Amino acid sequence: MKFIKFKDKFKDFLIFSLKDILKQDPKFYRTRLNEWQKKGYLQKIIKKYYIFSDLEINEQVLFLIANKIYSHSYISLESALSYYGLIPESVYGITSVTSKHTYTFQTELGEFSYKKIKPEYMFGYNLFPYKNHNIKIANPEKTILDYLYINPEIKNKNDFFELRINKENFHKTVNITKIKKYLKTYKNKSFQKRVRLFIKFIENA
């Protein structure tokens, strides 16, 4: 397959895998991928995952790549806190939660990190459309719960203060009633206590 035909066939893919390619063409000559990388047509993200070199990279594209390269994951933690304007600083790398193993990919586009949570806690994310694709990202309430769950050392008023939560944006964006509803899913009493202390901190701030 010539590259012009290949690019036309995959023009709607922001990121594609070798598996995606073989679905379209089971006889695809794999060495083509190395040839096209050397010519600067393709860029490898991680093993067996590629993008076109002329793809415009922005936050949405990075989020989609994060969703794609590690299945059973969605954007959360620092990336989602920043996305919703709940923390003031920009975030290094793209952070997600997953029901698979904790893992970090170092790529030319940056770092993609994944933190493991229990499969029963893989809920509370939305699908945001972007160029005929859907980005999986935690809603604001689940973002808060995911962050506190992954960081058990955050447990008192001083720790909450150090998060530098934008309280104005928090009250505009986050539904505390929904947090309390989600919290019932968690059976860990220590975690429930920390979340309730955090809610009290935010409400009294």
Backbone as CSV, one residue per row, in Angstrom:
resi,resn,N_x,N_y,N_z,CA_x,CA_y,CA_z,C_x,C_y,C_z
1,MET,0.842,-1.196,0.000,0.000,0.000,0.000,0.883,1.254,0.000
2,LYS,0.595,2.178,-0.919,1.335,3.427,-0.959,0.844,4.355,0.150
3,PHE,1.745,5.265,0.563,1.415,6.118,1.713,0.205,7.004,1.436
4,ILE,0.060,7.505,0.214,-1.075,8.381,-0.108,-2.394,7.650,0.126
5,LYS,-2.450,6.402,-0.298,-3.657,5.598,-0.096,-3.855,5.301,1.387
6,PHE,-2.747,5.001,2.075,-2.807,4.714,3.511,-3.345,5.924,4.278
7,LYS,-2.819,7.096,3.959,-3.237,8.295,4.689,-4.705,8.604,4.433
8,ASP,-5.160,8.386,3.216,-6.563,8.623,2.916,-7.461,7.665,3.697
9,LYS,-7.012,6.418,3.831,-7.802,5.409,4.531,-7.883,5.703,6.031
10,PHE,-6.814,6.313,6.577,-6.760,6.560,8.018,-6.861,8.056,8.360
11,LYS,-7.409,8.835,7.435,-7.487,10.282,7.650,-8.355,10.675,8.838
12,ASP,-9.295,9.815,9.212,-10.172,10.127,10.346,-9.640,9.578,11.668
13,PHE,-8.477,8.934,11.633,-7.856,8.408,12.849,-6.878,9.441,13.384
14,LEU,-7.080,9.904,14.606,-6.082,10.796,15.201,-4.882,9.989,15.685
15,ILE,-5.120,8.784,16.141,-4.070,7.846,16.501,-4.547,6.466,16.072
16,PHE,-3.634,5.657,15.582,-4.031,4.331,15.108,-2.970,3.320,15.532
17,SER,-3.409,2.086,15.649,-2.532,1.009,16.084,-2.283,0.041,14.935
18,LEU,-1.313,-0.825,15.138,-1.072,-1.872,14.149,-2.322,-2.733,13.992
19,LYS,-3.021,-2.954,15.086,-4.259,-3.734,15.039,-5.294,-3.049,14.154
20,ASP,-5.402,-1.726,14.267,-6.330,-0.968,13.414,-5.963,-1.152,11.945
21,ILE,-4.659,-1.104,11.660,-4.197,-1.231,10.281,-4.528,-2.611,9.717
22,LEU,-4.267,-3.628,10.492,-4.499,-4.998,10.015,-5.984,-5.312,9.852
23,LYS,-6.828,-4.600,10.575,-8.270,-4.758,10.356,-8.652,-4.263,8.981
24,GLN,-8.003,-3.181,8.538,-8.293,-2.609,7.227,-7.608,-3.390,6.103
25,ASP,-6.402,-3.887,6.404,-5.631,-4.593,5.389,-4.825,-5.713,6.049
26,PRO,-5.398,-6.932,6.131,-4.721,-8.061,6.796,-3.363,-8.405,6.191
27,LYS,-3.123,-8.002,4.948,-1.861,-8.307,4.271,-0.887,-7.129,4.303
28,PHE,-1.150,-6.173,5.159,-0.297,-4.981,5.225,1.156,-5.363,5.518
29,TYR,2.063,-4.768,4.757,3.490,-5.039,4.885,4.042,-4.156,6.012
30,ARG,4.345,-4.768,7.162,4.654,-4.006,8.374,5.904,-3.143,8.267
31,THR,6.831,-3.539,7.434,8.059,-2.744,7.309,7.771,-1.365,6.734
32,ARG,6.610,-1.207,6.122,6.216,0.110,5.623,6.206,1.146,6.754
33,LEU,5.804,0.701,7.938,5.720,1.625,9.069,7.088,2.199,9.406
34,ASN,8.124,1.358,9.371,9.483,1.839,9.629,9.943,2.777,8.514
35,GLU,9.627,2.419,7.286,10.004,3.257,6.138,9.367,4.639,6.258
36,TRP,8.079,4.669,6.596,7.356,5.941,6.662,7.797,6.779,7.858
37,GLN,8.232,6.113,8.924,8.785,6.860,10.054,10.095,7.532,9.650
38,LYS,10.967,6.800,8.946,12.249,7.348,8.511,12.055,8.522,7.554
39,LYS,11.002,8.480,6.768,10.718,9.558,5.824,9.993,10.732,6.494
40,GLY,9.614,10.547,7.760,8.954,11.626,8.478,7.461,11.705,8.254
41,TYR,6.870,10.659,7.710,5.435,10.643,7.464,4.643,10.271,8.728
42,LEU,5.223,9.357,9.506,4.564,8.863,10.716,5.433,9.122,11.934
43,GLN,4.799,9.164,13.094,5.514,9.253,14.361,4.989,8.161,15.288
44,LYS,5.897,7.362,15.823,5.489,6.315,16.759,5.333,6.917,18.151
45,ILE,4.206,6.603,18.795,3.975,7.075,20.159,4.561,6.071,21.142
46,ILE,4.052,4.864,21.121,4.638,3.729,21.823,4.585,2.558,20.846
47,LYS,5.053,1.419,21.266,5.068,0.256,20.381,3.679,-0.021,19.810
48,LYS,3.609,-0.058,18.486,2.407,-0.409,17.724,1.345,0.694,17.688
49,TYR,1.661,1.908,18.141,0.723,3.031,18.080,1.384,4.207,17.377
50,TYR,0.652,4.814,16.432,1.238,5.824,15.560,0.274,6.998,15.351
51,ILE,0.875,8.127,14.963,0.105,9.273,14.483,0.768,9.757,13.205
52,PHE,0.043,10.538,12.425,0.661,11.186,11.272,1.503,12.359,11.775
53,SER,2.658,12.551,11.187,3.601,13.559,11.675,3.068,14.978,11.563
54,ASP,2.128,15.201,10.668,1.595,16.555,10.505,0.361,16.809,11.380
55,LEU,0.059,15.869,12.283,-1.086,16.059,13.168,-0.828,17.227,14.117
56,GLU,-1.788,18.133,14.215,-1.673,19.254,15.143,-1.943,18.749,16.564
57,ILE,-0.967,18.933,17.435,-1.078,18.428,18.801,-1.643,19.498,19.725
58,ASN,-2.721,19.164,20.412,-3.293,20.051,21.424,-3.739,19.176,22.611
59,GLU,-4.329,19.804,23.597,-4.716,19.065,24.795,-5.708,17.949,24.480
60,GLN,-6.690,18.242,23.625,-7.694,17.227,23.295,-7.066,16.011,22.623
61,VAL,-6.120,16.264,21.713,-5.440,15.160,21.032,-4.638,14.332,22.032
62,LEU,-3.949,14.987,22.951,-3.186,14.266,23.970,-4.102,13.424,24.853
63,PHE,-5.274,13.971,25.177,-6.242,13.210,25.974,-6.700,11.964,25.216
64,LEU,-6.974,12.122,23.930,-7.417,10.983,23.121,-6.317,9.923,23.016
65,ILE,-5.085,10.377,22.849,-3.961,9.443,22.792,-3.869,8.663,24.106
66,ALA,-4.028,9.376,25.220,-3.986,8.714,26.537,-5.073,7.663,26.653
67,ASN,-6.274,7.981,26.193,-7.381,7.020,26.211,-7.058,5.786,25.372
68,LYS,-6.381,6.003,24.250,-6.169,4.940,23.271,-5.034,3.988,23.641
69,ILE,-3.909,4.518,24.124,-2.724,3.669,24.278,-2.784,2.767,25.499
70,TYR,-3.701,3.052,26.427,-3.852,2.180,27.596,-5.343,2.003,27.830
71,SER,-5.847,0.841,27.489,-7.288,0.612,27.541,-7.793,0.617,28.977
72,HIS,-9.109,0.694,29.119,-9.761,0.719,30.433,-9.204,1.868,31.283
73,SER,-9.161,3.057,30.686,-8.669,4.229,31.400,-9.491,5.447,31.003
74,TYR,-9.417,6.472,31.830,-9.991,7.767,31.481,-9.162,8.867,32.135
75,ILE,-9.205,10.056,31.569,-8.447,11.193,32.087,-8.987,11.585,33.458
76,SER,-8.089,11.804,34.410,-8.506,12.206,35.745,-7.310,12.836,36.464
77,LEU,-7.381,12.907,37.796,-6.296,13.392,38.636,-5.860,14.802,38.218
78,GLU,-4.554,15.083,38.177,-4.098,16.455,37.926,-4.574,17.012,36.587
79,SER,-4.581,16.169,35.555,-5.008,16.654,34.233,-6.453,17.138,34.253
80,ALA,-7.324,16.380,34.905,-8.735,16.767,34.976,-8.924,17.955,35.919
81,LEU,-8.183,17.997,37.028,-8.269,19.152,37.936,-7.908,20.431,37.190
82,SER,-6.855,20.364,36.375,-6.442,21.515,35.579,-7.466,21.837,34.494
83,TYR,-7.985,20.802,33.850,-8.974,20.978,32.776,-10.197,21.751,33.264
84,TYR,-10.636,21.460,34.479,-11.813,22.123,35.041,-11.469,23.425,35.780
85,GLY,-10.195,23.797,35.770,-9.791,25.030,36.431,-9.839,24.955,37.940
86,LEU,-9.668,23.755,38.485,-9.744,23.581,39.936,-8.397,23.782,40.618
87,ILE,-7.316,23.689,39.852,-5.998,24.017,40.379,-5.388,25.069,39.465
88,PRO,-4.542,25.940,40.005,-4.074,27.100,39.239,-2.999,26.799,38.210
89,GLU,-2.160,25.793,38.455,-1.014,25.588,37.585,-1.316,24.585,36.479
90,SER,-0.558,24.715,35.389,-0.652,23.718,34.334,0.023,22.443,34.826
91,VAL,-0.289,21.334,34.184,0.154,20.029,34.662,1.172,19.438,33.702
92,TYR,2.230,18.843,34.274,3.219,18.137,33.454,2.678,16.758,33.095
93,GLY,2.607,16.457,31.816,2.147,15.144,31.385,0.640,15.006,31.460
94,ILE,0.159,13.857,31.039,-1.264,13.552,31.031,-1.519,12.446,32.048
95,THR,-2.463,12.687,32.960,-2.735,11.734,34.033,-4.100,11.078,33.854
96,SER,-4.132,9.784,34.101,-5.358,9.010,33.954,-5.469,8.014,35.098
97,VAL,-6.666,7.460,35.260,-6.836,6.307,36.142,-7.229,5.117,35.277
98,THR,-6.960,3.941,35.790,-7.185,2.717,35.033,-7.538,1.578,35.977
99,SER,-8.211,0.574,35.452,-8.461,-0.643,36.225,-7.342,-1.652,35.995
100,LYS,-6.380,-1.290,35.106,-5.213,-2.139,34.867,-4.098,-1.720,35.825
101,HIS,-2.862,-2.083,35.508,-1.757,-1.781,36.397,-1.323,-0.321,36.292
102,THR,-0.809,0.218,37.388,-0.186,1.541,37.357,0.988,1.494,36.389
103,TYR,1.057,2.495,35.509,2.110,2.481,34.490,2.346,3.894,33.966
104,THR,3.564,4.139,33.478,3.892,5.424,32.871,4.593,5.189,31.545
105,PHE,4.135,5.890,30.513,4.775,5.858,29.204,5.518,7.177,28.996
106,GLN,6.803,7.104,28.685,7.578,8.278,28.289,7.617,8.307,26.766
107,THR,7.084,9.359,26.163,7.019,9.437,24.708,7.568,10.778,24.238
108,GLU,7.724,10.913,22.931,8.187,12.182,22.370,7.158,13.293,22.560
109,LEU,5.920,12.913,22.776,4.869,13.911,23.001,4.749,14.293,24.467
110,GLY,5.450,13.570,25.347,5.351,13.833,26.772,5.068,12.558,27.545
111,GLU,4.778,12.741,28.811,4.545,11.600,29.701,3.058,11.308,29.837
112,PHE,2.719,10.028,29.762,1.350,9.574,29.980,1.388,8.626,31.184
113,SER,0.757,9.030,32.286,0.799,8.204,33.491,-0.598,7.726,33.861
114,TYR,-0.650,6.515,34.403,-1.901,5.849,34.746,-1.796,5.299,36.161
115,LYS,-2.784,5.589,36.983,-2.840,5.089,38.347,-4.001,4.099,38.471
116,LYS,-3.739,2.995,39.149,-4.742,1.942,39.250,-5.774,2.243,40.336
117,ILE,-7.043,2.043,39.992,-8.122,2.037,40.966,-8.895,0.735,40.774
118,LYS,-9.711,0.379,41.731,-10.473,-0.860,41.626,-11.477,-0.772,40.473
119,PRO,-11.725,-1.873,39.796,-12.666,-1.857,38.666,-14.028,-1.278,39.020
120,GLU,-14.500,-1.521,40.247,-15.819,-1.013,40.631,-15.857,0.512,40.780
121,TYR,-14.671,1.141,40.768,-14.614,2.609,40.863,-14.398,3.265,39.501
122,MET,-14.464,2.465,38.439,-14.307,3.012,37.093,-15.651,3.542,36.589
123,PHE,-16.093,4.621,37.199,-17.346,5.264,36.793,-17.164,6.775,36.947
124,GLY,-18.205,7.518,36.606,-18.159,8.954,36.821,-17.337,9.710,35.796
125,TYR,-17.268,9.193,34.571,-16.573,9.937,33.522,-17.555,10.270,32.406
126,ASN,-17.237,11.322,31.677,-18.068,11.778,30.567,-17.352,11.557,29.247
127,LEU,-18.111,11.568,28.172,-17.553,11.486,26.823,-17.692,12.849,26.159
128,PHE,-16.553,13.481,25.864,-16.558,14.782,25.214,-16.188,14.602,23.746
129,PRO,-17.074,15.003,22.826,-16.781,14.813,21.406,-15.658,15.713,20.908
130,TYR,-14.800,15.143,20.070,-13.734,15.911,19.417,-13.399,15.244,18.091
131,LYS,-13.730,15.916,16.996,-13.421,15.438,15.649,-13.824,13.975,15.435
132,ASN,-15.081,13.697,15.666,-15.649,12.359,15.459,-15.088,11.303,16.420
133,HIS,-14.494,11.764,17.491,-14.001,10.864,18.529,-14.607,11.299,19.855
134,ASN,-14.476,10.465,20.866,-14.955,10.804,22.202,-13.822,10.699,23.209
135,ILE,-13.610,11.774,23.954,-12.604,11.787,25.008,-13.258,11.349,26.312
136,LYS,-12.684,10.363,26.965,-13.175,9.922,28.270,-12.444,10.703,29.366
137,ILE,-13.190,11.502,30.099,-12.596,12.294,31.170,-13.524,12.303,32.380
138,ALA,-12.954,12.156,33.556,-13.755,12.146,34.780,-14.542,13.435,34.910
139,ASN,-15.766,13.338,35.398,-16.486,14.568,35.695,-15.842,15.201,36.928
140,PRO,-16.147,16.475,37.226,-15.441,17.165,38.321,-15.545,16.444,39.661
141,GLU,-16.719,15.895,39.952,-16.920,15.224,41.230,-16.050,13.966,41.359
142,LYS,-16.010,13.174,40.292,-15.204,11.954,40.327,-13.718,12.278,40.305
143,THR,-13.360,13.378,39.662,-11.963,13.813,39.671,-11.475,14.032,41.097
144,ILE,-12.292,14.708,41.895,-11.945,14.949,43.298,-11.775,13.623,44.043
145,LEU,-12.724,12.718,43.871,-12.653,11.426,44.554,-11.445,10.609,44.094
146,ASP,-11.194,10.591,42.792,-10.036,9.856,42.282,-8.742,10.403,42.881
147,TYR,-8.647,11.721,42.944,-7.408,12.332,43.431,-7.175,11.998,44.908
148,LEU,-8.212,12.107,45.715,-8.072,11.791,47.137,-7.830,10.290,47.351
149,TYR,-8.432,9.475,46.508,-8.257,8.025,46.609,-6.811,7.628,46.310
150,ILE,-6.237,8.230,45.289,-4.877,7.899,44.868,-3.833,8.499,45.824
151,ASN,-4.226,9.533,46.559,-3.284,10.231,47.445,-3.756,10.158,48.893
152,PRO,-3.631,8.999,49.542,-4.135,8.827,50.914,-3.417,9.695,51.938
153,GLU,-2.241,10.244,51.575,-1.517,11.098,52.510,-2.185,12.467,52.683
154,ILE,-3.122,12.792,51.792,-3.865,14.054,51.902,-5.051,13.799,52.832
155,LYS,-4.955,14.272,54.069,-5.946,13.855,55.056,-6.362,14.915,56.069
156,ASN,-5.772,16.123,56.021,-6.171,17.129,57.003,-6.227,18.515,56.371
157,LYS,-6.601,19.491,57.172,-6.824,20.854,56.684,-5.586,21.424,55.996
158,ASN,-4.424,21.202,56.577,-3.191,21.722,55.981,-2.924,21.086,54.614
159,ASP,-3.172,19.789,54.522,-2.993,19.098,53.237,-3.959,19.645,52.186
160,PHE,-5.196,19.873,52.575,-6.195,20.404,51.644,-5.804,21.811,51.192
161,PHE,-5.274,22.592,52.119,-4.851,23.950,51.787,-3.723,23.921,50.755
162,GLU,-2.809,22.956,50.892,-1.669,22.848,49.984,-2.081,22.483,48.562
163,LEU,-3.287,21.959,48.392,-3.768,21.636,47.048,-4.013,22.887,46.216
164,ARG,-4.214,24.011,46.904,-4.453,25.303,46.236,-5.663,25.225,45.300
165,ILE,-6.714,24.610,45.795,-7.950,24.508,45.020,-8.526,25.904,44.781
166,ASN,-8.918,26.166,43.552,-9.602,27.424,43.230,-11.036,27.307,43.739
167,LYS,-11.293,27.899,44.869,-12.584,27.702,45.545,-13.740,28.296,44.746
168,GLU,-13.502,29.406,44.077,-14.564,30.005,43.272,-14.974,29.067,42.142
169,ASN,-13.986,28.547,41.422,-14.286,27.597,40.345,-14.877,26.303,40.894
170,PHE,-14.411,25.899,42.073,-14.931,24.676,42.678,-16.439,24.794,42.894
171,HIS,-16.867,25.882,43.496,-18.294,26.031,43.805,-19.140,26.232,42.542
172,LYS,-18.513,26.720,41.464,-19.222,26.869,40.196,-19.337,25.538,39.449
173,THR,-18.333,24.686,39.637,-18.183,23.494,38.800,-18.593,22.188,39.467
174,VAL,-18.347,22.097,40.776,-18.492,20.824,41.471,-19.794,20.760,42.259
175,ASN,-20.480,19.645,42.115,-21.725,19.391,42.845,-21.389,18.520,44.062
176,ILE,-21.383,19.133,45.230,-21.007,18.402,46.444,-21.990,17.272,46.742
177,THR,-23.262,17.484,46.426,-24.256,16.422,46.623,-23.896,15.182,45.806
178,LYS,-23.379,15.398,44.605,-22.979,14.270,43.756,-21.761,13.560,44.341
179,ILE,-20.831,14.318,44.907,-19.682,13.689,45.564,-20.159,12.768,46.680
180,LYS,-21.092,13.258,47.494,-21.603,12.462,48.609,-22.317,11.204,48.107
181,LYS,-22.997,11.336,46.985,-23.692,10.179,46.396,-22.679,9.148,45.914
182,TYR,-21.656,9.613,45.203,-20.606,8.715,44.727,-19.888,8.044,45.895
183,LEU,-19.695,8.795,46.969,-18.915,8.307,48.108,-19.515,7.043,48.716
184,LYS,-20.824,6.866,48.572,-21.484,5.686,49.122,-20.995,4.395,48.460
185,THR,-20.430,4.528,47.264,-19.914,3.361,46.542,-18.657,2.807,47.214
186,TYR,-17.928,3.686,47.881,-16.656,3.297,48.501,-16.910,2.725,49.890
187,LYS,-16.334,1.588,50.163,-16.558,0.916,51.446,-15.453,1.209,52.464
188,ASN,-14.430,1.930,52.039,-13.311,2.250,52.917,-13.678,3.414,53.833
189,LYS,-13.814,3.141,55.121,-14.257,4.167,56.070,-13.235,5.285,56.227
190,SER,-11.962,4.943,56.167,-10.912,5.950,56.267,-10.999,6.931,55.096
191,PHE,-11.236,6.383,53.904,-11.380,7.239,52.728,-12.626,8.115,52.838
192,GLN,-13.722,7.539,53.269,-14.952,8.309,53.438,-14.738,9.466,54.413
193,LYS,-14.001,9.197,55.476,-13.736,10.232,56.476,-12.913,11.362,55.874
194,ARG,-11.889,11.023,55.094,-11.055,12.057,54.472,-11.859,12.911,53.503
195,VAL,-12.733,12.280,52.741,-13.545,13.034,51.783,-14.497,13.979,52.520
196,ARG,-15.094,13.520,53.587,-16.003,14.370,54.366,-15.248,15.552,54.981
197,LEU,-14.024,15.312,55.429,-13.204,16.408,55.962,-12.870,17.418,54.864
198,PHE,-12.598,16.897,53.657,-12.320,17.786,52.536,-13.536,18.632,52.197
199,ILE,-14.711,18.008,52.171,-15.950,18.742,51.871,-16.179,19.839,52.923
200,LYS,-15.964,19.508,54.183,-16.121,20.495,55.259,-15.144,21.648,55.068
201,PHE,-13.912,21.319,54.681,-12.891,22.343,54.435,-13.340,23.291,53.323
202,ILE,-13.819,22.721,52.227,-14.248,23.542,51.090,-15.466,24.383,51.430
203,GLU,-16.420,23.803,52.145,-17.645,24.521,52.487,-17.376,25.681,53.451
204,ASN,-16.354,25.543,54.276,-16.050,26.584,55.259,-14.980,27.560,54.788
205,ALA,-14.451,27.303,53.598,-13.358,28.152,53.096,-13.860,29.544,52.721
